[in-house]
Amino acid sequence: MWDGVPYGGANSNPGSWGGHCVFVPKYDAKSFTCITWGQLKTMTVAFWNRYCDEAHALLAQDWLTVKGAPNGFEQAQLQADLEAIV
């Protein structure tokens, strides 16, 4: 499990080892599960908060239109929210 290490020295600072792009197909209130180098790896929320500096969400057009998004998701509202923070 990847976890944040308080007072771990220079090698534990954000950016000290460069970046790593991973796909995160699963999460809950306590952790995120990513796929890295073909393996599943769990990250604590503390790790995510300390080291994640960029995140992207994938929204398939079929999911938004043909099948219909669950839970009342509103694409127009997402776009308005994103424009407000750019």
N, CA and C atoms as an extended XYZ file, in Angstrom:
258
Properties=species:S:1:pos:R:3:atomname:S:1:resname:S:1:resid:I:1 pbc="F F F"
N         0.846       -1.174        0.000 N   MET     1
C         0.000        0.000        0.000 CA  MET     1
C         0.888        1.233        0.000 C   MET     1
N         0.524        2.178       -0.849 N   TRP     2
C         1.229        3.452       -0.842 CA  TRP     2
C         0.576        4.343        0.200 C   TRP     2
N         1.385        4.945        1.051 N   ASP     3
C         0.877        5.796        2.116 CA  ASP     3
C         1.776        7.013        2.252 C   ASP     3
N         1.228        8.084        2.758 N   GLY     4
C         2.025        9.270        3.036 CA  GLY     4
C         2.884        9.029        4.258 C   GLY     4
N         4.139        9.435        4.188 N   VAL     5
C         5.052        9.230        5.307 CA  VAL     5
C         5.439       10.596        5.860 C   VAL     5
N         4.832       10.983        6.991 N   PRO     6
C         5.204       12.277        7.552 CA  PRO     6
C         6.659       12.266        8.016 C   PRO     6
N         7.358       13.326        7.745 N   TYR     7
C         8.758       13.466        8.140 CA  TYR     7
C         9.622       12.350        7.562 C   TYR     7
N         9.352       11.965        6.315 N   GLY     8
C        10.094       10.883        5.673 CA  GLY     8
C        11.376       11.344        5.006 C   GLY     8
N        11.715       12.612        5.139 N   GLY     9
C        12.935       13.109        4.532 CA  GLY     9
C        12.717       13.599        3.110 C   GLY     9
N        13.813       13.968        2.463 N   ALA    10
C        13.755       14.563        1.119 CA  ALA    10
C        13.131       13.627        0.092 C   ALA    10
N        13.328       12.331        0.225 N   ASN    11
C        12.787       11.384       -0.747 CA  ASN    11
C        11.277       11.196       -0.635 C   ASN    11
N        10.663       11.741        0.405 N   SER    12
C         9.210       11.616        0.542 CA  SER    12
C         8.479       12.896        0.157 C   SER    12
N         9.215       13.924       -0.254 N   ASN    13
C         8.594       15.177       -0.657 CA  ASN    13
C         7.880       15.017       -1.998 C   ASN    13
N         6.724       15.668       -2.174 N   PRO    14
C         6.053       15.623       -3.470 CA  PRO    14
C         7.005       16.059       -4.582 C   PRO    14
N         7.035       15.306       -5.668 N   GLY    15
C         7.891       15.627       -6.807 CA  GLY    15
C         9.306       15.117       -6.707 C   GLY    15
N         9.703       14.547       -5.566 N   SER    16
C        11.093       14.130       -5.386 CA  SER    16
C        11.463       12.926       -6.252 C   SER    16
N        10.488       12.149       -6.665 N   TRP    17
C        10.768       10.974       -7.499 CA  TRP    17
C        10.210       11.156       -8.903 C   TRP    17
N         9.807       12.354       -9.268 N   GLY    18
C         9.207       12.573      -10.577 CA  GLY    18
C         7.726       12.243      -10.533 C   GLY    18
N         7.141       12.054      -11.707 N   GLY    19
C         5.707       11.787      -11.766 CA  GLY    19
C         5.414       10.375      -12.227 C   GLY    19
N         4.185        9.974      -12.034 N   HIS    20
C         3.759        8.637      -12.454 CA  HIS    20
C         2.270        8.726      -12.770 C   HIS    20
N         1.903        8.369      -13.977 N   CYS    21
C         0.512        8.412      -14.397 CA  CYS    21
C        -0.113        7.032      -14.191 C   CYS    21
N        -1.222        6.979      -13.477 N   VAL    22
C        -1.898        5.706      -13.219 CA  VAL    22
C        -3.397        5.861      -13.473 C   VAL    22
N        -4.049        4.754      -13.739 N   PHE    23
C        -5.497        4.699      -13.884 CA  PHE    23
C        -6.073        4.251      -12.546 C   PHE    23
N        -7.096        4.947      -12.067 N   VAL    24
C        -7.714        4.631      -10.777 CA  VAL    24
C        -9.153        4.174      -11.029 C   VAL    24
N        -9.368        2.846      -11.137 N   PRO    25
C       -10.706        2.346      -11.423 CA  PRO    25
C       -11.586        2.136      -10.191 C   PRO    25
N       -11.016        2.307       -8.994 N   LYS    26
C       -11.780        2.010       -7.780 CA  LYS    26
C       -11.353        2.950       -6.658 C   LYS    26
N       -12.328        3.404       -5.894 N   TYR    27
C       -12.021        4.218       -4.713 CA  TYR    27
C       -13.167        4.111       -3.720 C   TYR    27
N       -12.864        4.444       -2.480 N   ASP    28
C       -13.888        4.548       -1.442 CA  ASP    28
C       -13.413        5.628       -0.472 C   ASP    28
N       -14.053        5.734        0.659 N   ALA    29
C       -13.714        6.800        1.610 CA  ALA    29
C       -12.333        6.648        2.226 C   ALA    29
N       -11.750        5.437        2.172 N   LYS    30
C       -10.473        5.192        2.836 CA  LYS    30
C        -9.283        5.043        1.895 C   LYS    30
N        -9.543        4.728        0.618 N   SER    31
C        -8.407        4.461       -0.275 CA  SER    31
C        -8.780        4.581       -1.743 C   SER    31
N        -7.757        4.598       -2.560 N   PHE    32
C        -7.874        4.564       -4.015 CA  PHE    32
C        -7.106        3.331       -4.484 C   PHE    32
N        -7.606        2.653       -5.499 N   THR    33
C        -6.884        1.530       -6.083 CA  THR    33
C        -6.511        1.906       -7.502 C   THR    33
N        -5.210        1.842       -7.790 N   CYS    34
C        -4.734        2.202       -9.118 CA  CYS    34
C        -4.142        0.973       -9.813 C   CYS    34
N        -3.942        1.120      -11.104 N   ILE    35
C        -3.229        0.102      -11.874 CA  ILE    35
C        -1.899        0.715      -12.266 C   ILE    35
N        -0.813        0.100      -11.845 N   THR    36
C         0.526        0.574      -12.157 CA  THR    36
C         1.407       -0.614      -12.510 C   THR    36
N         2.087       -0.521      -13.616 N   TRP    37
C         2.955       -1.581      -14.104 CA  TRP    37
C         2.217       -2.926      -14.145 C   TRP    37
N         0.935       -2.902      -14.533 N   GLY    38
C         0.150       -4.113      -14.690 CA  GLY    38
C        -0.348       -4.732      -13.399 C   GLY    38
N        -0.203       -4.037      -12.297 N   GLN    39
C        -0.608       -4.561      -10.986 CA  GLN    39
C        -1.568       -3.584      -10.306 C   GLN    39
N        -2.455       -4.112       -9.470 N   LEU    40
C        -3.297       -3.258       -8.640 CA  LEU    40
C        -2.501       -2.801       -7.428 C   LEU    40
N        -2.635       -1.530       -7.103 N   LYS    41
C        -1.924       -0.963       -5.944 CA  LYS    41
C        -2.887       -0.048       -5.202 C   LYS    41
N        -2.951       -0.198       -3.898 N   THR    42
C        -3.816        0.642       -3.082 CA  THR    42
C        -3.052        1.856       -2.586 C   THR    42
N        -3.728        3.000       -2.617 N   MET    43
C        -3.160        4.249       -2.095 CA  MET    43
C        -4.079        4.749       -0.991 C   MET    43
N        -3.526        5.162        0.118 N   THR    44
C        -4.349        5.756        1.169 CA  THR    44
C        -4.776        7.154        0.725 C   THR    44
N        -5.798        7.665        1.378 N   VAL    45
C        -6.240        9.033        1.088 CA  VAL    45
C        -5.119       10.020        1.430 C   VAL    45
N        -4.365        9.746        2.480 N   ALA    46
C        -3.238       10.610        2.851 CA  ALA    46
C        -2.206       10.658        1.723 C   ALA    46
N        -1.922        9.511        1.108 N   PHE    47
C        -0.985        9.464       -0.010 CA  PHE    47
C        -1.534       10.281       -1.171 C   PHE    47
N        -2.797       10.054       -1.518 N   TRP    48
C        -3.442       10.782       -2.618 CA  TRP    48
C        -3.364       12.292       -2.382 C   TRP    48
N        -3.734       12.725       -1.180 N   ASN    49
C        -3.737       14.159       -0.876 CA  ASN    49
C        -2.338       14.761       -0.935 C   ASN    49
N        -1.334       13.991       -0.574 N   ARG    50
C         0.042       14.513       -0.554 CA  ARG    50
C         0.684       14.527       -1.941 C   ARG    50
N         0.446       13.485       -2.731 N   TYR    51
C         1.215       13.332       -3.965 CA  TYR    51
C         0.443       13.559       -5.258 C   TYR    51
N        -0.865       13.487       -5.241 N   CYS    52
C        -1.613       13.687       -6.487 CA  CYS    52
C        -1.643       15.170       -6.827 C   CYS    52
N        -1.089       15.519       -7.986 N   ASP    53
C        -1.090       16.929       -8.383 CA  ASP    53
C        -1.900       17.161       -9.660 C   ASP    53
N        -2.523       16.116      -10.168 N   GLU    54
C        -3.309       16.244      -11.393 CA  GLU    54
C        -4.231       15.031      -11.492 C   GLU    54
N        -5.463       15.256      -11.919 N   ALA    55
C        -6.408       14.139      -12.090 CA  ALA    55
C        -7.322       14.438      -13.267 C   ALA    55
N        -7.717       13.396      -13.953 N   HIS    56
C        -8.594       13.520      -15.110 CA  HIS    56
C        -9.741       12.533      -14.956 C   HIS    56
N       -10.916       12.898      -15.441 N   ALA    57
C       -12.065       11.996      -15.429 CA  ALA    57
C       -12.446       11.690      -16.872 C   ALA    57
N       -12.752       10.433      -17.130 N   LEU    58
C       -13.167       10.004      -18.458 CA  LEU    58
C       -14.686        9.902      -18.488 C   LEU    58
N       -15.292       10.597      -19.435 N   LEU    59
C       -16.741       10.557      -19.593 CA  LEU    59
C       -17.048       10.134      -21.023 C   LEU    59
N       -17.547        8.924      -21.201 N   ALA    60
C       -17.875        8.420      -22.538 CA  ALA    60
C       -19.161        9.078      -23.031 C   ALA    60
N       -19.175        9.441      -24.292 N   GLN    61
C       -20.359       10.072      -24.874 CA  GLN    61
C       -21.576        9.148      -24.763 C   GLN    61
N       -21.386        7.832      -24.960 N   ASP    62
C       -22.490        6.884      -24.818 CA  ASP    62
C       -23.072        6.916      -23.409 C   ASP    62
N       -22.218        7.037      -22.437 N   TRP    63
C       -22.660        7.075      -21.046 CA  TRP    63
C       -23.503        8.317      -20.798 C   TRP    63
N       -23.106        9.428      -21.427 N   LEU    64
C       -23.813       10.689      -21.216 CA  LEU    64
C       -25.123       10.765      -21.998 C   LEU    64
N       -25.193       10.106      -23.156 N   THR    65
C       -26.359       10.285      -24.016 CA  THR    65
C       -27.181        9.014      -24.196 C   THR    65
N       -26.617        7.991      -24.769 N   VAL    66
C       -27.360        6.788      -25.126 CA  VAL    66
C       -27.902        6.065      -23.907 C   VAL    66
N       -27.026        5.778      -22.964 N   LYS    67
C       -27.440        5.016      -21.779 CA  LYS    67
C       -28.040        5.912      -20.705 C   LYS    67
N       -27.643        7.146      -20.689 N   GLY    68
C       -28.098        8.050      -19.630 CA  GLY    68
C       -27.218        7.929      -18.405 C   GLY    68
N       -26.804        9.041      -17.882 N   ALA    69
C       -25.912        9.053      -16.731 CA  ALA    69
C       -26.686        8.739      -15.448 C   ALA    69
N       -26.074        8.004      -14.540 N   PRO    70
C       -26.743        7.698      -13.272 CA  PRO    70
C       -26.740        8.890      -12.321 C   PRO    70
N       -27.558        8.828      -11.336 N   ASN    71
C       -27.580        9.806      -10.235 CA  ASN    71
C       -27.833       11.239      -10.681 C   ASN    71
N       -28.486       11.439      -11.810 N   GLY    72
C       -28.827       12.791      -12.234 CA  GLY    72
C       -27.640       13.640      -12.635 C   GLY    72
N       -26.563       13.009      -13.110 N   PHE    73
C       -25.379       13.756      -13.544 CA  PHE    73
C       -25.758       14.736      -14.641 C   PHE    73
N       -25.278       15.971      -14.544 N   GLU    74
C       -25.592       17.006      -15.521 CA  GLU    74
C       -24.306       17.514      -16.162 C   GLU    74
N       -24.102       17.164      -17.434 N   GLN    75
C       -22.896       17.561      -18.150 CA  GLN    75
C       -22.777       19.079      -18.249 C   GLN    75
N       -23.879       19.768      -18.521 N   ALA    76
C       -23.838       21.231      -18.653 CA  ALA    76
C       -23.366       21.882      -17.347 C   ALA    76
N       -23.807       21.340      -16.212 N   GLN    77
C       -23.383       21.893      -14.927 CA  GLN    77
C       -21.898       21.661      -14.692 C   GLN    77
N       -21.396       20.480      -15.071 N   LEU    78
C       -19.966       20.207      -14.959 CA  LEU    78
C       -19.173       21.194      -15.796 C   LEU    78
N       -19.593       21.425      -17.015 N   GLN    79
C       -18.881       22.358      -17.887 CA  GLN    79
C       -18.889       23.768      -17.291 C   GLN    79
N       -20.002       24.193      -16.748 N   ALA    80
C       -20.088       25.528      -16.116 CA  ALA    80
C       -19.164       25.604      -14.907 C   ALA    80
N       -19.136       24.550      -14.100 N   ASP    81
C       -18.273       24.521      -12.919 CA  ASP    81
C       -16.790       24.585      -13.319 C   ASP    81
N       -16.422       23.832      -14.359 N   LEU    82
C       -15.032       23.837      -14.813 CA  LEU    82
C       -14.635       25.200      -15.357 C   LEU    82
N       -15.518       25.846      -16.084 N   GLU    83
C       -15.224       27.179      -16.606 CA  GLU    83
C       -15.033       28.192      -15.488 C   GLU    83
N       -15.721       27.984      -14.387 N   ALA    84
C       -15.620       28.912      -13.249 CA  ALA    84
C       -14.260       28.825      -12.546 C   ALA    84
N       -13.573       27.690      -12.662 N   ILE    85
C       -12.287       27.556      -11.958 CA  ILE    85
C       -11.083       27.732      -12.875 C   ILE    85
N       -11.307       27.857      -14.165 N   VAL    86
C       -10.178       27.997      -15.089 CA  VAL    86
C        -9.699       29.417      -15.136 C   VAL    86
